[in-house]
Each structure stands twice: as C-alpha cells, then as structure tokens.
Amino acid sequence: MITTMYPEYPPGLNDEQNKYLLANLKDWSIAHGLAVRPPPAYVPEEHNPLGALATTAPVTLFPSLFPRVCFEQAKSVAKAYNELYSAIASDEGWLKGIVEELVDIDDFIAQLWKVYTSTKSEGYVQPLQLGLFRSDYMVHVDPADTSPSPAVKQVEFNTIASSFGGLSSQVSALHKHLLSIDAYPDTISSIVNEAALPQSSSVPQLARGMAVAHQAYGPPESDIETCVIFLVQDPERNVFDQRHLEYALNNNHGVRTFRLPFGRVLDDTKLDANRKLLYLPPHAPNKPFEVSLVYFRAGYSPAEYQSQRDWDGRLQIERSAAIKCPSILTQLAGTKKVQQVLATPHSPHLKRFLPDDAQAAAVLKTFAPIYPLDKSEAGQEARNLATNPETAVRYVLKPQREGGGNNVYRKAIPGFLNGLPELQWPAHILMEMIEPPAQSNVIFRNGEMQEGGVICELGIYGACLWKNGEKDGERDIVENFEAGYLLRTKGSGSEEGGVAVSCCSTRNVLWS
C-alpha cells in the first residue's frame, strides 16, 4: 500500500456525535434489511436455535473514498466485459483447451467438465444463457512513480454467485440517510455531499436481468405457472442480500421465486419428457411450477458437493430446459486460469473475443500482470518469482476457486509452494499485487467498531443474456447492460475478500 493521495479522513467524533451516528446506522440498517444472520462466534447457536436472529451487516460508518476517474473507468468497460465473457462461454473449443490443462490436477474442474460433456452428449435443449457478472477492481498507483496517476486494475471476474447486489443498494441509501440527518460533521461537507454519493442500482438492474431471461424463456407448455429458482446454500448467513433481489423480481416484475437448497435439487425437482425442469414446493408438492431460470447462489465451492447425489443434482439442472445463471461453461469461463490466459503480457487471446480495437484496449488497461505456473516460458519465469522470497512479496497466488479465503499472499507463497506437489502448481496463477493508496475508516461489525487502515474493492455488476448459435463460438446477444456497483471495504491487515472474512459493504465518496 502506498502513501495516501486522499485528504485527511474520516473525521474524529466526540462521544455524542458518535452515539448519534451509530444509533441511526444500526436502526436504519435493520429497518431496511441491511442485515446478515449472525455468526456463531457472535451469537452462539444455543441462543439462536431456529436461526431467527439478524444483525447489521458489516458496514463502514463513513463512506469510503474512491477516485472518480477510477469509478468511471470501471463502469465504462462493464458492457465490454459482458461481451468478452459471453463470447468465452460460447466457445467450447477454446475453453476445452483451458480445462484440459486442469482436469488432471483439479478434481473440481474435472467434475464440472464431466457434467458438461455428459449434457453435451445428450444434447442441450436450452440455447439461452444468462450471466449476472461482477468484475472486481482496486485502485492501483505505481509506487515507483513519483507523480502517479490512479487507475483501476482487475482483481477477478465473477461468473457465479456474484453476491452483495442486494445489500449494495441498501448501503447507498444508508449513507445518504446519514448525510440527510446531519450525522456527519460539517468539517467533511466538501468531501461527503450529495454530488459525491452515487446511488447503486444493483437491485433493480440485477432483477431486470433475471426478468428479461424469464420473459425470453416464454410461456409454459402446460397450464402450470413458471418460476425462477434461487439455488442457495443452507444455512445461508447472507440471506437478506438475496431476498432483496427476490422481492424486486416478484414485486416489480410479477415473477414467482422460490429458494431451493443446493442439497435438495433431486428431492424437489424433476424433469418431464421434454426435459422441462419442474419444481415441487415441499409445502405444496401437488402444485408444481415450470422453472424458467435457475440462479446459482450456491454450487461454486467443492465443499458444497458432499456426495455423488449433489453432482447428480447439478447434472439434472444442466440437462434441463431452464435457463442457467450460470451454465457450466459460463462458470468455467470465470476460472482464474482464463483470467491468466487473457492477462498474461502479450497474450493474443483477448483479440479473439473482442475484435473491436477500442473495446479491447479499454479492457486491457484494467488487467494486472498474471502468469501461469506451468512449464511454459512464462510459467518458468513465474516459478522463479514465486519461489524467491525477495520477489514473492510483490505477488498473490490464486487457485481456480470462487469466494474468499483461498489465496496465498506475498511472503507466504514460497513456503506454500514448497509444501505442494509440483504437479499441482499449474492449478494456480501468479498475479502481481495491486497497490492501493492508503486510507482509513471505521467498520461496524458484530457489535464492535474497528478503526484503522482499510483497502477498498469496487465491484461493477453486469447483466448479459445471449443465445448460442448452431456452430461453436456463435451467439446472439439479447441484452447487455451494466447493473450497478458495490464497494467493499476491509481492514488493510486482511488481504482476503469474501463475506466470511473481512469485507463490508459500503458506499463510496467519489473523490476528485
């Protein structure tokens, strides 16, 4: 992290100011669903046996600072990224080459590919695919530059279970409310003001994406209703984030939604003769619904596949006529290996999927250098960098996984690799660390305030519906739009993202 380029922030508060701000933050959050289920470390399970309790989601007391030029840069490439990843997910031949490098060393990738090839051998019955994506960025300032200009660099691209879209809009509204009731002192009025606080449209826009897919699916063949399935983890602490999207889909678009735990796919769904996916609600099994769309908020982690039955459930969804968000190929398009292949210096692959030179150039500017750990020339260079303690401090090691808690950082990399069979090294990618400018904030989490240095990560959501063509790589884009934003703030001592580690939703002040 470099020396800050931001003004002095946040302001100090006296006891009465702090009490006023915190009281309003807590009450507004619960009243408006800016909440999560409490972790057992905060509320022991014996005090919450039915899972009825909720607590304020981790949130910053003050909006975090983020350069306006970087915010606009990230938003400007949202549709291009949708275009890029829909093209990758439609090109099975190209993706196969990526996957074949991983199937012998990554069992999870191998199992996903097996689901795909099994479905392909039978024949897909649904050409439509929906992507609700989130591209994550951090501000990067070259520490070697004496007059640095900030720019965003991509941390990762999420193609499955892109979370916090529901809460991000609520946090936007929270900080606007706190501003309106004078919870922030006048000393920061030049920084925190209405013009600098952009509202996130993530809830209505993500719901719009699902509604577009639901409508494109068309009417049911029989006289039963159609519905959208939210495929979820059970238990799910981040349930309210998902509920905001469900309620928007139901209330604003008239689309029925149901929550289906990942482990109950085979219990509560079946395929008819035409491979239509039918959902039989456990509370009303005699009233089936035809599923138009399965929105995955689960199924991205190997830990969720406890038995072959879970893989059979995933196969049943993939075989069905329901639109998948995402399909297996779209999920595989989000692996770190794909990101590495695109972002390795002098890579020729970006041009394949983004033939428009202006689009490709704009996306390329957001890439941080990423290297393979295979035995190619670039891979050998990366191995030398990763195993040398003096150079490893500039890098992060990432496996082919979604969610936080999987990465290895800086000085821990050499020891990690030394304890890992060399055959498994190519299952990881080596990424140059992004160096954000220093800033501070106060985080309210689990009833405690944590003050100190923080790092901000901006996520830009995108929605893309496309129809695969007859030939591999062919597709027609039906809808493509940016779908709001999320700014996460985490303690600078924590290098991971993800809801279970140290992130909190926040609203950003666009600082010029």
N, C-alpha and C positions, 0 to 999 in steps of 0.2 A: 504494500500500500504506500503511495507517495504522499508527500506533504499536501495538505488540503489546498484546494483552489477556491473553496467556498468561504462565505463570510462567517463570522463567529455565530454559532448556532448549535443547539437550541438555547433559548433564554433561561436564566435562572428564575425560579418562582419562590415566593415566600410561602409559608405554611398555608395561609388562607387561599392563595391563588392555586396552589397545588391541590388542596382539598376540593375546591370548586371544579377544577378541570377533571379530576379523577372521578368525582361523584357523577358528573354528567356523562363522562365517557362510559362508565360501567352501566348506567341505567339505559342510555340510548342504545348501547350495543345489544343488551338483552331484549329490549323492546322491539328491535328491528332485525333480530336474527343474526347478528354478527357474533356467532357463538360456535362452540365446539363441545363435544362430550368431554368431560374432564378425564385426564389420565389417572390410572390407579395411584400413581405417586402423589397426586394432589388430593383426590377423593378416593379412599380405599373402597374396594368393591363391596365390602360388608356394609358400608354406609350408602351404597347405591345399587342394591341388588337387582333392581329392574331397569337399570340404565336410564332413569327418568331425569337425571340432573343435567344441566348445561352450565357452561361458564363462558365468560367473554373470550372470544378468540384472541390469541396474542396479537397485540396491536401497538403501534407507536403513539405516544401522547401527542407528538407533533408530526406534521407531515415531513417526510424526508426530502432532502434536496436532490434534484436531478437536473442536469443541464438541458435546457430547452432544445438546443441543437441536436442533442443525442436522442431525446424523445422523438423529435420529428424524423430523424434518420431511421429509427427503428420502425416507426409507423409507415414510413414511405415504402418499405420493402415487404410489407405484410402480404400483399397480393402476389408479389413475385415468389415469395417462399411457398405460398399455397400452390402456385403453378409448378414450382420445382418439385415439391414432394408428391403432388398428384401424378406428375409425369413419372417419377421414380417408381411409385406404387403400381403404375400401369405397365411397367416394363419388366416383365418376369424374367426375360432372358438376361438382362443386366443384373438384376437383383440375385439371380441364381449364382452368378459368378462371385458375388459378395458372400452369400450364405455358404457356399461350398468351402470357403476358407475357414468357416467357423464350426461347421456341423460336427467335426471330429474332436473339437476341443471345448465345445459349449453345448451341453446336453439340452438346455432350454431352447436355444436356437434350433437345434436339430428336431426337437419335438414340435415346435411351431411349423417348421418346414414340412414335417411329416403330415400335419393337419392340412396344410395347403395342397401338397401333392395328392393326398387321398381325395380331397374335394375336386381337384382339377381332373383326376382320372374319371370321376363320375360325371363331371361337367357342372360348371357354375350355372345357376338359374337366375342370378340377380346381377345385372351389369352395373347397376348404380352403386357408388361408394360415397360415403360422407367422411370428411376429415374435419374435426374440430381440433385445430392445432394450437400450440403455444410455442413461440420462439423466444428463448430467454437470452437476455443480454446484460452485460455490465459495462460501465464506463471505463474506458482504458485511456491512460495517459502514460506515454513513454517516459519512464524515469530517467532515461539518458538524455532526453530532450530538454534543453534549457528554457525553451519557450513552447511548452507542449500545448497541443490543441486536443480537447477531449473528443473521443469517438466511441461508438458502441462496438463491442465485439461479442459475437455469439457464444454463449455458454453451451447450450444444447438446443435441439429441436424436438419437441414432444409430439408424438403422433397418437398416443393412447392416454386416456385418463388425465387430460390436461386440466388440473384442478384449480380451485380458488376463483374461478369465474363468477361464482355466486357471491362470494364474500367481497370481492374487489369492489363491486358497485356499492356495497353497503359501507365499506370503509371510506370511499369517496364521499358519500353522504354524511358520514360521521364527522369527518374533519371540516366539512362545510358547515355543519351544525355548530360545532365548537367555535368556529370563527364567528358565526352569526350571533352567538350569545356572549361574546367578549371573553371567552375562556383563554384566549391568547393575549399576552400583554401588548400594548401599543408599540413597544420597542422593536417588534419584528413586523410591523404593518407593511413595511416596504418589501418584505420577503413573503409573508403569508397574507395573501389577499385573493379576492375572487378571481382576478385575471390569471393568477398563477396556479389555480387549483382546477385542473381539468376533470370533469366527471367521466368515470369509466362507464361505457355502455355494454359491458361484457354480459350482463344478464339478458337484456332484450336481444342482443345480437347472437349470442350462442343459442338461445331459444329459437330465434328466427332460423338459424341454420338447421336445427332439428325439424322445425315446422316445414321448411322447404323440402327436406328429404321425405318427410311423412306424406306431404302432398304429392310428390313425384312418384311415390310408391303406388298411388292410385287406390281406388275403392276395393274392398274385399270381394272375392268371388262369390261368397255366400252372404247370408243376411246378418252375419255377426259383425260386431264393431272391430275397428282396428285400434291399435295402441302402440305406444313407444315403451320399450323396456329399458330401465336403468339397471344395468348389471353391476352389483355392488358387493363390497366386502361385508362380512358380518362377523363381529361387530364393526361399525364404522364411526369413528370419532368425528370425522369431517362431514357428517350427515347434512348439516344445515347449508353448507356450501352447495350441495347437490339439490336440496329441497328448493332453493330459490329458483333454480333452473326448471325443476318440475312444475312449480306453481306458475311460473311465467308461461310455460308451454301449455298448461291446462287453462289458465285464466285468459291469456291473451290470444291463443290460437285454437282453443277448443279441442285440444288433443289429450286423450286419456293417457296417463302414465302409470306404470307400476314399477316397484322396486323388487328385483329378483336377486337374492343372494347367489354368489358365484357357485357355491356348492350345491345348489338346488336346481340347476338347469334341467337335469334329467327327471327330477321329481315333478316339476311344474310346467314343463313344455313338452310338446311332441310335434312331429312333422306329419302332415297329411299326405295324400297320394301325390300331390303336386309340389311337395316339399315346402308348402306354406308352414311357417312357424306359428303354432298355436300356443297361447299362454292360458293355463287353467289356474286362476287365482285360488290359493289354498282356502280362502274364506268363502269362495263361491265357485267350487270346481265345476258346477254344471252350467256356468256361463263363460264359455271360452272367448278369447279375443284373438284376432289375427294380428301378428306383430309386424309392423311396418319397418321399425328401426330398433336395433339393439345398440344402445350407447354404453360403451365399456367404461366403467369406473373401477373395474377390477380385472384381473387376468394378466397383469403386466409383470408380476413377480413370480419366480419359480416356487416360492414358499406357498403360493395360493393353490398350487396343483399338488394336493395331498395324495392322490391316488389316480389310477387309470380312469376312474369314473369322472374326475374333473376334466381330463383330456377328452374323454368321450363327449362331455357336455360342450366343450369348446368346438369340437368337430361338428356336433349337431347344429350349432348356431352357424358355423361357416358353410355347411351344406344347405342351409335353408334359403328361402327366397326373401327373407328380411334383409334390409339394407344394414350393413355393418359399419359401425363407427368405433374402431377401425376394422377393416378386414385384416387377415393375416399378413398379406403383402404390405399393407399400409403400416401395420405395426413393425414389421421388419425394416421398412424404409426408415424408421426412427432409430435404428441401432447406431451406436457410436461409430461402428465401422463405416457406415455410409457417410456420416459426418466427416470422418477422417479422409475417406477417398475423395470427397468433394473439396476439402480444405487443405490437403497436403500441397505445399507450394509447387506451382507449375502443373497442377493437376489438369488434365484435358477434359474431365468428366462434366464439369458444370455446363460447358457449351452444348453438350449433348441434350440436356434437358431444358436449358434456357437459351434458345437460339438468338433471342433479341439481345444485342450487344449492350444496350443501356441497362436492361434488367440485370443481366449477368454481372456487369461492372458494379452496380449498386449492391448486389448481394455479396460479391467478392470482397468488398470493402468491410463487411461485417465479420469475415472469417478471421479467427485467430489461427496461427500455425498449428497443425495437428499432424502427427506422424504415426505410422504403423509400428508394431513391434515384431514384424515378421523378419524374414531373411533377405528382403529386398535391399537395395542400396539405401533407400530412405529409412527402412527398418533397422539396418545396421547402425546408421547414424543415431537413430533414436535410442537404441540399446546402449550405445556409449554414453549418451546424455543422461539416460535414466539410471544407470548403474554407478555413475560418478557422483559422489556426494556433493562436489562443488558445483556441478551443473544441474543436478536433480532439483535443487531448491527453486528453480525457475519453472517447474512443470507440475502437472497433475496427471495421475494415471487413472483412466476410466475403463470399467468393464462395459459389456453390452447390456446394460440394465437401465430401466426407468426408475425414478424416485431417488430420494436422498439416501445417504448412508453407505454408498458403495465405493466411493472414490478414495484414492490414496494420494496424499499431498506431499510435495516438496521433499524434505529430508527423510521422510518415511519410505520413499519409493525404493531406494536400493535394498534395504532390508526386506521389504515385501517381495521384491523380485527374487532375491536370493532364497527365499523360502518357498517359492513357487516353481514347480517343474517347468523347465524352459519350453517344453512342448505347449504349455498353456499361455505363454507370453503373448502370442498373436491374438488372443481373445481380448486384449486390452489395446487402448490407444493412448498415446502420449500427447498432451495438449499444453502449449505454452500458457503459463498463468497470465490471467488478465489482471492488470494493476490499477485498481480504482483509487480515486483521490480519497483521502481520509475525511470522515465527518463523524459527528456524534449525534445521539438521540437517546430517548428514554423509552424502553419497551415495557409494557404491562403484560405480564404473563403469569397465569396460575396464581393470581392474587399478590404478586410481587412486582416491584418496579426494578428494572435493570438498566442502569445508566452507564454509558461509555461509548467507545468507538463502534461504528457499525459499517456494514457493507450493504449496498443496495443492488438488487437484481430486478430488471424490468422484463416483464413478460408481455408480449403482444399476441393476442389471440387472432386466429384466422378461421374462417369457415369456407369450405370448398366442397361442392357436390359435383361429381363428374360421372360420366357414363363410359365404360370401357367399350372399345370397338371390337371388330371381328379379329383384327390382327394384333399381335403382341406389340405393346407400345402405343397403340392408337387409343384416343379418348376424346370425348367432347365435354368441355366444362359447362355445366348448367348454371352454377352460381359460384362466385368467388368474391369474398369481401373481408375486410378487416373487422374484428369482432371485439374491440375493447382492449383494455390493458390491465395489468396487475403490477404493483411494485412491492416486492418483498424486502424487508429489512432484517438483517441478522447481525448478531454480535460479531465484531471483527475477529474475535478469537475462535469463531467457528467457521470452518471452511465448507461446510455442507449446506445444502438446501433441503427442501422437503418438509412436510408438515410435522414429522415426528422428531425433527432435530432442533433447529433454532430459527425457523423463519417466522415472520409475522407479516400479515397483510398490512399495507399502509397506503396512504395517498401521497402523491408526490407534489412538491412545490416545483414548478418549472422555473429554474433559476437561469437568468441570462447574464 
